[in-house]
Amino acid sequence: MKVSELERDAITELANIAVGRAASSLRQIVGYEVLLTVPSVDILSRDAAATIIAKPGNRALVAICQDFDGPISGRALLIFPEANSLELVRAIIGRDMPLEDVMDLEDAALLETGNIILNSYVATIANILKRGLNMSLPSVLRGDGKMLFGDPAVEESLVLFLYINFEISKKAIKGYLALLMDLPSLEALKILVNEYLSLAENK
């Protein structure tokens, strides 16, 4: 599916607004400065997205995922290399906590963090595009890229793939945010983005 530069810029702008609001929501929970930015956005095949996140050192991955449905449907994933996920949990629940205690609380902290970021991200985009979406409860997945993007329920699917820079408590954490959608949902997203661009031009 082709996306024009204007459409890509608009999606990147929406993504940055959405993750900025997600960072604000997370900041209120953890009490630390939280910075989230989206330097680039791509639309990729599932195999291409899996290859990118399977870089050397990224074989063991942790993802928080939530399904969404409405005018556009799919699955939202917040993905970190496993080592980064522990750093994230430590930043959230306290750096002085012993590693074994951090690991015991890891899933609960990841679920809360992912729920805040994914809900805020998807809801903000839906609100900007003036549409409503329903979100499922979050779950934690572990595995490689092919497992994370290999949803058998979505056959003709592509990945709206966002590189994110995540900084919490002055700790830089690299990750990815991905929306796994079928072609009709991505086409619907393109239509909504172009409606958004038309409204912006007419203001």
MDAnalysis code that builds the backbone (N, CA, C; Angstrom):
import MDAnalysis as mda
import numpy as np

u = mda.Universe.empty(609, n_residues=203, atom_resindex=np.repeat(np.arange(203), 3), trajectory=True)
u.add_TopologyAttr("name", ["N", "CA", "C"] * 203)
u.add_TopologyAttr("resid", np.arange(1, 204))
u.add_TopologyAttr("resname", ["MET", "LYS", "VAL", "SER", "GLU", "LEU", "GLU", "ARG", "ASP", "ALA", "ILE", "THR", "GLU", "LEU", "ALA", "ASN", "ILE", "ALA", "VAL", "GLY", "ARG", "ALA", "ALA", "SER", "SER", "LEU", "ARG", "GLN", "ILE", "VAL", "GLY", "TYR", "GLU", "VAL", "LEU", "LEU", "THR", "VAL", "PRO", "SER", "VAL", "ASP", "ILE", "LEU", "SER", "ARG", "ASP", "ALA", "ALA", "ALA", "THR", "ILE", "ILE", "ALA", "LYS", "PRO", "GLY", "ASN", "ARG", "ALA", "LEU", "VAL", "ALA", "ILE", "CYS", "GLN", "ASP", "PHE", "ASP", "GLY", "PRO", "ILE", "SER", "GLY", "ARG", "ALA", "LEU", "LEU", "ILE", "PHE", "PRO", "GLU", "ALA", "ASN", "SER", "LEU", "GLU", "LEU", "VAL", "ARG", "ALA", "ILE", "ILE", "GLY", "ARG", "ASP", "MET", "PRO", "LEU", "GLU", "ASP", "VAL", "MET", "ASP", "LEU", "GLU", "ASP", "ALA", "ALA", "LEU", "LEU", "GLU", "THR", "GLY", "ASN", "ILE", "ILE", "LEU", "ASN", "SER", "TYR", "VAL", "ALA", "THR", "ILE", "ALA", "ASN", "ILE", "LEU", "LYS", "ARG", "GLY", "LEU", "ASN", "MET", "SER", "LEU", "PRO", "SER", "VAL", "LEU", "ARG", "GLY", "ASP", "GLY", "LYS", "MET", "LEU", "PHE", "GLY", "ASP", "PRO", "ALA", "VAL", "GLU", "GLU", "SER", "LEU", "VAL", "LEU", "PHE", "LEU", "TYR", "ILE", "ASN", "PHE", "GLU", "ILE", "SER", "LYS", "LYS", "ALA", "ILE", "LYS", "GLY", "TYR", "LEU", "ALA", "LEU", "LEU", "MET", "ASP", "LEU", "PRO", "SER", "LEU", "GLU", "ALA", "LEU", "LYS", "ILE", "LEU", "VAL", "ASN", "GLU", "TYR", "LEU", "SER", "LEU", "ALA", "GLU", "ASN", "LYS"])
u.atoms.positions = np.array([
    [0.839, -1.193, 0.000],
    [0.000, 0.000, 0.000],
    [0.877, 1.248, 0.000],
    [0.621, 2.169, -0.938],
    [1.441, 3.372, -1.033],
    [0.881, 4.479, -0.152],
    [1.793, 5.212, 0.459],
    [1.434, 6.356, 1.294],
    [2.228, 7.552, 0.792],
    [1.562, 8.670, 0.550],
    [2.261, 9.861, 0.071],
    [3.074, 10.477, 1.209],
    [4.031, 11.341, 0.830],
    [4.837, 12.018, 1.847],
    [3.961, 12.858, 2.774],
    [2.928, 13.491, 2.200],
    [2.016, 14.299, 3.007],
    [1.271, 13.425, 4.015],
    [0.808, 12.272, 3.558],
    [0.105, 11.348, 4.454],
    [1.048, 10.826, 5.535],
    [2.289, 10.500, 5.145],
    [3.272, 10.008, 6.120],
    [3.576, 11.082, 7.166],
    [3.738, 12.328, 6.703],
    [4.002, 13.430, 7.640],
    [2.832, 13.614, 8.602],
    [1.599, 13.486, 8.069],
    [0.418, 13.645, 8.927],
    [0.342, 12.525, 9.962],
    [0.631, 11.293, 9.541],
    [0.607, 10.168, 10.482],
    [1.680, 10.347, 11.549],
    [2.873, 10.829, 11.147],
    [3.943, 11.074, 12.122],
    [3.542, 12.166, 13.103],
    [2.893, 13.219, 12.588],
    [2.421, 14.301, 13.460],
    [1.391, 13.776, 14.461],
    [0.432, 12.988, 13.972],
    [-0.572, 12.397, 14.868],
    [0.092, 11.507, 15.907],
    [1.083, 10.733, 15.468],
    [1.773, 9.829, 16.384],
    [2.488, 10.596, 17.483],
    [3.142, 11.705, 17.130],
    [3.855, 12.487, 18.141],
    [2.903, 13.150, 19.122],
    [1.754, 13.642, 18.625],
    [0.747, 14.199, 19.529],
    [0.264, 13.114, 20.484],
    [0.000, 11.925, 19.928],
    [-0.549, 10.834, 20.729],
    [0.443, 10.350, 21.780],
    [1.721, 10.151, 21.405],
    [2.678, 9.670, 22.396],
    [3.018, 10.761, 23.405],
    [2.920, 12.029, 22.989],
    [3.116, 13.113, 23.954],
    [2.065, 13.075, 25.050],
    [0.827, 12.815, 24.674],
    [-0.240, 12.699, 25.668],
    [-0.076, 11.440, 26.511],
    [0.398, 10.364, 25.872],
    [0.667, 9.137, 26.620],
    [1.758, 9.369, 27.653],
    [2.805, 10.105, 27.274],
    [3.892, 10.404, 28.207],
    [3.384, 11.226, 29.380],
    [2.486, 12.177, 29.102],
    [1.913, 12.995, 30.174],
    [1.110, 12.136, 31.145],
    [0.342, 11.190, 30.608],
    [-0.444, 10.296, 31.469],
    [0.472, 9.429, 32.327],
    [1.552, 8.917, 31.725],
    [2.476, 8.062, 32.465],
    [3.234, 8.859, 33.525],
    [3.569, 10.106, 33.206],
    [4.283, 10.966, 34.153],
    [3.490, 11.151, 35.443],
    [2.174, 11.260, 35.306],
    [1.333, 11.433, 36.489],
    [1.346, 10.197, 37.380],
    [1.557, 9.025, 36.786],
    [1.580, 7.778, 37.547],
    [2.920, 7.585, 38.252],
    [4.029, 7.788, 37.523],
    [5.340, 7.438, 38.069],
    [6.017, 8.590, 38.803],
    [5.579, 9.825, 38.561],
    [6.172, 10.948, 39.257],
    [7.516, 11.390, 38.710],
    [7.920, 10.871, 37.559],
    [9.169, 11.264, 36.910],
    [8.861, 11.938, 35.582],
    [9.849, 12.693, 35.095],
    [9.740, 13.234, 33.747],
    [9.767, 12.076, 32.749],
    [8.814, 12.054, 31.846],
    [8.740, 11.009, 30.829],
    [8.725, 11.682, 29.461],
    [9.632, 11.260, 28.594],
    [9.692, 11.802, 27.240],
    [9.470, 10.665, 26.251],
    [8.592, 10.893, 25.308],
    [8.322, 9.922, 24.249],
    [8.308, 10.669, 22.922],
    [9.105, 10.219, 21.980],
    [9.077, 10.837, 20.656],
    [9.034, 9.750, 19.584],
    [8.490, 10.119, 18.437],
    [8.405, 9.208, 17.291],
    [9.210, 9.828, 16.148],
    [10.474, 9.421, 15.977],
    [11.279, 10.025, 14.910],
    [10.867, 9.599, 13.508],
    [10.280, 8.415, 13.358],
    [9.887, 7.992, 12.016],
    [8.771, 6.958, 12.062],
    [8.040, 6.903, 10.949],
    [6.907, 5.989, 10.801],
    [7.049, 5.275, 9.459],
    [6.802, 3.982, 9.436],
    [6.826, 3.221, 8.185],
    [5.610, 2.307, 8.121],
    [5.192, 1.988, 6.914],
    [4.198, 0.923, 6.720],
    [4.927, -0.240, 6.062],
    [4.960, -1.368, 6.774],
    [5.787, -2.499, 6.384],
    [4.973, -3.788, 6.358],
    [5.515, -4.776, 5.669],
    [4.955, -6.123, 5.794],
    [5.292, -6.660, 7.180],
    [4.568, -7.696, 7.598],
    [4.861, -8.292, 8.897],
    [6.283, -8.857, 8.935],
    [6.725, -9.476, 7.841],
    [8.074, -10.040, 7.814],
    [9.139, -8.949, 7.930],
    [8.923, -7.830, 7.234],
    [9.897, -6.730, 7.298],
    [9.962, -6.142, 8.703],
    [8.798, -5.967, 9.344],
    [8.775, -5.448, 10.709],
    [9.455, -6.413, 11.669],
    [9.205, -7.710, 11.491],
    [9.832, -8.718, 12.348],
    [11.350, -8.703, 12.183],
    [11.822, -8.487, 10.950],
    [13.260, -8.448, 10.699],
    [13.909, -7.255, 11.399],
    [13.235, -6.108, 11.380],
    [13.796, -4.911, 12.006],
    [13.975, -5.096, 13.506],
    [12.970, -5.673, 14.159],
    [13.082, -5.791, 15.615],
    [13.890, -7.012, 16.039],
    [14.328, -7.835, 15.066],
    [15.170, -8.989, 15.380],
    [16.641, -8.669, 15.170],
    [17.035, -7.418, 15.427],
    [18.438, -7.032, 15.306],
    [19.269, -7.832, 16.302],
    [20.587, -7.944, 16.079],
    [21.430, -8.636, 17.061],
    [21.247, -8.029, 18.448],
    [20.998, -8.881, 19.412],
    [20.744, -8.407, 20.773],
    [19.282, -8.187, 21.059],
    [18.430, -8.273, 20.020],
    [16.989, -8.053, 20.200],
    [16.181, -9.337, 20.011],
    [16.819, -10.486, 20.157],
    [16.109, -11.731, 19.869],
    [15.002, -11.993, 20.888],
    [15.261, -11.702, 22.149],
    [14.240, -11.887, 23.186],
    [13.487, -10.577, 23.344],
    [12.215, -10.592, 22.982],
    [11.402, -9.381, 22.979],
    [10.230, -9.522, 23.937],
    [9.811, -8.385, 24.479],
    [8.620, -8.319, 25.327],
    [7.678, -7.306, 24.692],
    [6.408, -7.664, 24.576],
    [5.424, -6.742, 24.004],
    [4.178, -6.711, 24.869],
    [3.626, -5.519, 25.012],
    [2.301, -5.368, 25.599],
    [1.366, -5.142, 24.426],
    [0.293, -5.915, 24.337],
    [-0.578, -5.787, 23.176],
    [-2.033, -5.588, 23.601],
    [-2.744, -4.845, 22.775],
    [-4.178, -4.638, 22.939],
    [-4.825, -4.641, 21.562],
    [-5.929, -5.342, 21.437],
    [-6.704, -5.305, 20.205],
    [-7.652, -4.109, 20.229],
    [-7.936, -3.542, 19.064],
    [-8.886, -2.433, 18.973],
    [-9.793, -2.664, 17.778],
    [-11.009, -2.128, 17.866],
    [-11.921, -2.252, 16.729],
    [-12.838, -1.047, 16.675],
    [-13.356, -0.807, 15.487],
    [-14.188, 0.349, 15.198],
    [-14.057, 0.634, 13.713],
    [-14.010, 1.912, 13.305],
    [-13.803, 2.232, 11.886],
    [-12.499, 1.638, 11.346],
    [-11.499, 1.539, 12.219],
    [-10.280, 0.791, 11.905],
    [-10.087, -0.249, 13.003],
    [-9.567, -1.407, 12.633],
    [-9.401, -2.497, 13.585],
    [-8.009, -3.082, 13.462],
    [-7.536, -3.679, 14.548],
    [-6.225, -4.306, 14.503],
    [-5.695, -4.571, 15.887],
    [-4.392, -4.621, 15.981],
    [-3.717, -4.893, 17.253],
    [-2.611, -3.875, 17.454],
    [-2.565, -3.269, 18.630],
    [-1.514, -2.329, 18.994],
    [-0.498, -3.050, 19.876],
    [0.792, -2.867, 19.561],
    [1.857, -3.502, 20.324],
    [2.906, -2.480, 20.727],
    [3.287, -2.499, 21.996],
    [4.408, -1.715, 22.503],
    [5.517, -2.718, 22.776],
    [6.644, -2.600, 22.058],
    [7.650, -3.662, 22.017],
    [8.989, -3.144, 22.537],
    [9.619, -3.944, 23.395],
    [10.951, -3.647, 23.900],
    [11.810, -4.906, 23.853],
    [13.122, -4.767, 23.623],
    [14.017, -5.879, 23.925],
    [13.885, -6.217, 25.411],
    [14.032, -7.484, 25.775],
    [13.775, -7.905, 27.144],
    [14.625, -7.133, 28.155],
    [15.888, -6.872, 27.827],
    [16.756, -6.137, 28.745],
    [16.214, -4.730, 28.993],
    [15.704, -4.098, 27.940],
    [15.126, -2.762, 28.090],
    [13.857, -2.777, 28.915],
    [13.096, -3.858, 28.820],
    [11.848, -3.917, 29.583],
    [12.133, -3.932, 31.079],
    [13.211, -4.617, 31.486],
    [13.581, -4.613, 32.908],
    [14.016, -3.220, 33.351],
    [14.766, -2.516, 32.479],
    [15.156, -1.136, 32.795],
    [13.928, -0.243, 32.947],
    [12.954, -0.451, 32.074],
    [11.719, 0.319, 32.149],
    [11.002, 0.062, 33.475],
    [10.883, -1.212, 33.848],
    [10.204, -1.554, 35.100],
    [10.951, -0.962, 36.282],
    [12.278, -1.040, 36.258],
    [13.071, -0.474, 37.356],
    [12.857, 1.034, 37.465],
    [12.793, 1.699, 36.316],
    [12.573, 3.145, 36.325],
    [11.217, 3.494, 36.909],
    [10.234, 2.607, 36.699],
    [8.874, 2.890, 37.155],
    [8.685, 2.576, 38.636],
    [9.218, 1.413, 39.075],
    [8.907, 0.989, 40.448],
    [10.048, 1.202, 41.432],
    [11.198, 1.685, 40.943],
    [12.278, 2.009, 41.875],
    [13.571, 1.311, 41.514],
    [14.626, 2.092, 41.336],
    [15.894, 1.548, 40.881],
    [16.626, 0.788, 41.980],
    [16.272, 1.009, 43.248],
    [16.982, 0.348, 44.335],
    [16.422, -1.029, 44.656],
    [15.365, -1.415, 43.994],
    [14.743, -2.705, 44.274],
    [15.617, -3.838, 43.737],
    [15.793, -4.930, 44.516],
    [16.574, -6.070, 44.029],
    [15.995, -6.632, 42.743],
    [16.894, -7.170, 41.890],
    [16.486, -7.644, 40.569],
    [15.399, -8.705, 40.648],
    [15.502, -9.627, 41.637],
    [14.491, -10.687, 41.719],
    [13.110, -10.116, 42.023],
    [13.058, -9.027, 42.826],
    [11.770, -8.393, 43.108],
    [11.234, -7.683, 41.872],
    [12.150, -7.066, 41.115],
    [11.743, -6.411, 39.870],
    [11.127, -7.429, 38.923],
    [11.758, -8.595, 38.810],
    [11.256, -9.622, 37.898],
    [9.901, -10.145, 38.337],
    [9.675, -10.223, 39.658],
    [8.372, -10.670, 40.158],
    [7.267, -9.691, 39.775],
    [7.600, -8.400, 39.746],
    [6.596, -7.368, 39.469],
    [6.582, -6.942, 38.003],
    [7.440, -7.565, 37.196],
    [7.640, -7.088, 35.827],
    [6.351, -7.069, 35.021],
    [5.616, -8.180, 34.986],
    [4.420, -8.241, 34.142],
    [3.375, -7.218, 34.563],
    [3.169, -7.071, 35.885],
    [2.171, -6.110, 36.371],
    [2.555, -4.688, 35.972],
    [3.846, -4.352, 36.121],
    [4.299, -3.003, 35.753],
    [4.220, -2.790, 34.249],
    [4.563, -3.818, 33.466],
    [4.479, -3.701, 32.006],
    [3.039, -3.530, 31.551],
    [2.126, -4.298, 32.161],
    [0.713, -4.184, 31.792],
    [0.184, -2.786, 32.072],
    [0.545, -2.239, 33.242],
    [0.064, -0.897, 33.583],
    [0.645, 0.145, 32.635],
    [1.960, 0.035, 32.383],
    [2.616, 0.981, 31.477],
    [2.055, 0.880, 30.071],
    [1.946, -0.357, 29.578],
    [1.425, -0.555, 28.231],
    [-0.004, -0.095, 28.085],
    [-0.814, -0.358, 29.105],
    [-2.211, 0.061, 29.067],
    [-2.319, 1.581, 28.965],
    [-1.493, 2.282, 29.748],
    [-1.511, 3.756, 29.727],
    [-1.081, 4.263, 28.345],
    [0.041, 3.739, 27.836],
    [0.586, 4.247, 26.574],
    [-0.295, 3.867, 25.388],
    [-0.668, 2.592, 25.295],
    [-1.452, 2.148, 24.141],
    [-2.850, 2.758, 24.131],
    [-3.495, 2.782, 25.306],
    [-4.833, 3.371, 25.375],
    [-4.795, 4.842, 25.000],
    [-3.838, 5.559, 25.592],
    [-3.739, 6.988, 25.317],
    [-3.387, 7.233, 23.857],
    [-2.475, 6.421, 23.329],
    [-2.051, 6.576, 21.938],
    [-3.209, 6.354, 20.967],
    [-3.859, 5.202, 21.091],
    [-4.948, 4.867, 20.159],
    [-6.133, 5.816, 20.343],
    [-6.470, 6.113, 21.608],
    [-7.610, 6.992, 21.871],
    [-7.365, 8.401, 21.340],
    [-6.132, 8.904, 21.480],
    [-5.818, 10.247, 20.981],
    [-5.957, 10.314, 19.462],
    [-5.428, 9.322, 18.764],
    [-5.556, 9.303, 17.303],
    [-7.034, 9.224, 16.901],
    [-7.789, 8.371, 17.603],
    [-9.222, 8.249, 17.305],
    [-9.932, 9.577, 17.520],
    [-9.597, 10.272, 18.618],
    [-10.236, 11.555, 18.914],
    [-9.882, 12.613, 17.880],
    [-8.601, 12.668, 17.489],
    [-8.179, 13.653, 16.490],
    [-8.886, 13.398, 15.163],
    [-9.046, 12.116, 14.831],
    [-9.726, 11.756, 13.581],
    [-11.243, 11.710, 13.732],
    [-11.707, 12.054, 14.954],
    [-13.144, 12.150, 15.247],
    [-13.867, 10.813, 15.050],
    [-13.249, 9.768, 15.572],
    [-13.834, 8.438, 15.527],
    [-13.665, 7.770, 16.887],
    [-14.524, 6.803, 17.180],
    [-14.417, 6.066, 18.434],
    [-13.887, 4.666, 18.188],
    [-13.037, 4.177, 19.104],
    [-12.506, 2.826, 19.014],
    [-12.677, 2.120, 20.357],
    [-12.892, 0.831, 20.304],
    [-12.951, 0.013, 21.515],
    [-11.621, -0.707, 21.693],
    [-11.146, -0.787, 22.955],
    [-9.870, -1.431, 23.248],
    [-10.091, -2.641, 24.150],
    [-9.358, -3.718, 23.880],
    [-9.392, -4.890, 24.749],
    [-8.484, -4.662, 25.960],
    [-8.522, -5.576, 26.915],
    [-7.582, -5.533, 28.025],
    [-6.184, -5.877, 27.509],
    [-5.133, -5.320, 28.131],
    [-3.772, -5.594, 27.646],
    [-3.291, -6.974, 28.074],
    [-2.352, -7.503, 27.315],
    [-1.689, -8.742, 27.688],
    [-0.210, -8.620, 27.353],
    [0.619, -9.435, 28.007],
    [2.063, -9.428, 27.770],
    [2.435, -10.629, 26.913],
    [3.199, -10.392, 25.853],
    [3.696, -11.456, 24.985],
    [5.218, -11.460, 25.028],
    [5.800, -12.632, 24.942],
    [7.255, -12.776, 24.867],
    [7.601, -13.693, 23.707],
    [8.632, -13.313, 22.970],
    [9.036, -14.143, 21.847],
    [9.854, -13.326, 20.866],
    [10.014, -13.844, 19.647],
    [10.738, -13.105, 18.624],
    [9.759, -12.314, 17.758],
    [10.312, -11.590, 16.777],
    [9.471, -10.728, 15.964],
    [8.419, -11.473, 15.176],
    [8.767, -12.642, 14.646],
    [7.797, -13.394, 13.849],
    [6.614, -13.836, 14.708],
    [6.880, -14.173, 15.960],
    [5.781, -14.567, 16.839],
    [4.882, -13.363, 17.154],
    [5.496, -12.212, 17.415],
    [4.714, -11.031, 17.786],
    [3.830, -10.551, 16.638],
    [4.318, -10.661, 15.401],
    [3.559, -10.174, 14.252],
    [2.847, -11.289, 13.488],
    [2.895, -12.503, 14.022],
    [2.340, -13.628, 13.296],
    [0.928, -13.969, 13.689],
    [0.057, -12.974, 13.820],
    [-1.332, -13.213, 14.215],
    [-2.063, -13.946, 13.097],
    [-2.456, -15.196, 13.324],
    [-3.110, -15.938, 12.248],
    [-4.488, -15.390, 11.882],
    [-5.063, -14.545, 12.751],
    [-6.392, -13.993, 12.470],
    [-6.328, -12.847, 11.468],
    [-5.113, -12.332, 11.220],
    [-4.951, -11.203, 10.302],
    [-4.047, -11.656, 9.163],
    [-4.639, -12.052, 8.050],
    [-3.848, -12.652, 6.977],
    [-3.230, -11.582, 6.071],
    [-4.059, -10.782, 5.415],
    [-3.546, -9.750, 4.508],
    [-3.273, -8.489, 5.321],
    [-2.266, -8.550, 6.171],
    [-2.048, -7.442, 7.095],
    [-0.702, -6.777, 6.874],
    [-0.647, -5.504, 7.239],
    [0.578, -4.727, 7.231],
    [0.771, -4.142, 8.619],
    [1.941, -3.579, 8.843],
    [2.268, -3.015, 10.149],
    [2.566, -1.531, 9.995],
    [1.802, -0.701, 10.702],
    [2.134, 0.716, 10.834],
    [3.164, 0.775, 11.956],
    [4.423, 0.983, 11.590],
    [5.561, 0.720, 12.467],
    [6.199, 2.034, 12.902],
    [6.224, 2.290, 14.198],
    [6.759, 3.522, 14.744],
    [8.005, 3.225, 15.569],
    [9.082, 3.904, 15.248],
    [10.267, 3.853, 16.089],
    [10.043, 4.862, 17.216],
    [10.238, 4.453, 18.463],
    [10.021, 5.400, 19.558],
    [11.273, 5.520, 20.419],
    [11.552, 6.735, 20.827],
    [12.561, 6.997, 21.843],
    [11.831, 7.253, 23.151],
    [12.170, 6.488, 24.163],
    [11.455, 6.483, 25.426],
    [12.468, 6.860, 26.504],
    [12.211, 7.933, 27.220],
    [13.122, 8.326, 28.289],
    [12.329, 8.546, 29.569],
    [12.708, 7.831, 30.612],
    [12.053, 7.971, 31.904],
    [13.126, 7.997, 32.979],
    [13.009, 8.959, 33.866],
    [13.986, 9.115, 34.943],
    [15.412, 9.151, 34.387],
    [15.560, 9.899, 33.261],
    [16.852, 10.109, 32.595],
    [17.479, 8.809, 32.061],
    [16.682, 7.775, 31.907],
    [17.169, 6.518, 31.351],
    [16.608, 6.354, 29.943],
    [17.484, 6.338, 28.946],
    [17.041, 6.220, 27.561],
    [16.723, 4.763, 27.248],
    [15.517, 4.518, 26.735],
    [15.065, 3.171, 26.412],
    [14.507, 3.203, 24.989],
    [15.061, 2.384, 24.125],
    [14.578, 2.314, 22.744],
    [13.483, 1.258, 22.647],
    [12.506, 1.535, 21.816],
    [11.446, 0.559, 21.637],
    [10.714, 0.804, 20.336],
    [9.630, 0.088, 20.180],
    [8.827, 0.188, 18.969],
    [7.353, 0.177, 19.349],
    [6.578, 0.902, 18.565],
    [5.135, 0.863, 18.725],
    [4.570, 0.483, 17.363],
    [3.763, -0.550, 17.329],
    [3.279, -1.053, 16.049],
    [1.773, -1.239, 16.079],
    [1.129, -0.898, 14.979],
    [-0.282, -1.184, 14.783],
    [-0.387, -2.200, 13.652],
    [-0.833, -3.389, 13.991],
    [-1.003, -4.463, 13.015],
    [-2.428, -4.396, 12.487],
    [-2.569, -4.076, 11.195],
    [-3.903, -3.881, 10.613],
    [-4.012, -4.570, 9.272],
    [-5.221, -4.978, 8.915],
    [-5.423, -5.538, 7.583],
    [-5.548, -4.390, 6.574],
    [-5.537, -4.739, 5.301],
    [-5.545, -3.708, 4.253],
    [-6.788, -2.815, 4.291],
    [-7.998, -3.347, 4.496],
    [-9.160, -2.448, 4.579],
    [-9.044, -1.422, 5.709],
    [-8.481, -1.837, 6.860],
    [-8.325, -0.889, 7.963],
    [-7.294, 0.181, 7.643],
    [-6.200, -0.216, 6.979],
    [-5.197, 0.773, 6.594],
    [-5.744, 1.739, 5.542],
    [-6.543, 1.234, 4.620],
    [-7.175, 2.122, 3.633],
    [-8.140, 3.079, 4.330],
    [-8.877, 2.573, 5.326],
    [-9.784, 3.432, 6.096],
    [-8.996, 4.494, 6.854],
    [-7.821, 4.112, 7.398],
    [-6.977, 5.078, 8.095],
    [-6.499, 6.160, 7.135],
    [-6.112, 5.773, 5.918],
    [-5.694, 6.762, 4.923],
    [-6.804, 7.761, 4.634],
    [-8.037, 7.272, 4.502],
    [-9.179, 8.159, 4.240],
    [-9.365, 9.138, 5.391],
    [-9.281, 8.629, 6.631],
    [-9.449, 9.489, 7.805],
    [-8.331, 10.522, 7.891],
    [-7.108, 10.105, 7.567],
    [-5.973, 11.041, 7.599],
    [-6.167, 12.138, 6.554],
    [-6.657, 11.776, 5.379],
    [-6.883, 12.794, 4.350],
    [-8.031, 13.728, 4.724],
    [-9.046, 13.213, 5.419],
    [-10.099, 14.086, 5.943],
    [-9.503, 15.074, 6.944],
    [-8.608, 14.580, 7.798],
    [-7.931, 15.425, 8.780],
    [-7.111, 16.509, 8.085],
    [-6.396, 16.140, 7.024],
    [-5.590, 17.111, 6.282],
    [-6.467, 18.162, 5.613],
    [-7.620, 17.749, 5.068],
    [-8.527, 18.700, 4.427],
    [-9.078, 19.705, 5.432],
    [-9.447, 19.214, 6.610],
    [-9.942, 20.107, 7.654],
    [-8.860, 21.088, 8.088],
    [-7.622, 20.593, 8.211],
    [-6.523, 21.458, 8.628],
    [-6.257, 22.546, 7.595],
    [-6.374, 22.207, 6.317],
    [-6.153, 23.184, 5.246],
    [-7.227, 24.270, 5.237],
    [-8.442, 23.897, 5.622],
    [-9.563, 24.833, 5.554],
    [-9.718, 25.707, 6.787],
    [-8.859, 25.464, 7.787],
    [-8.949, 26.293, 8.997],
    [-8.299, 27.646, 8.781],
])
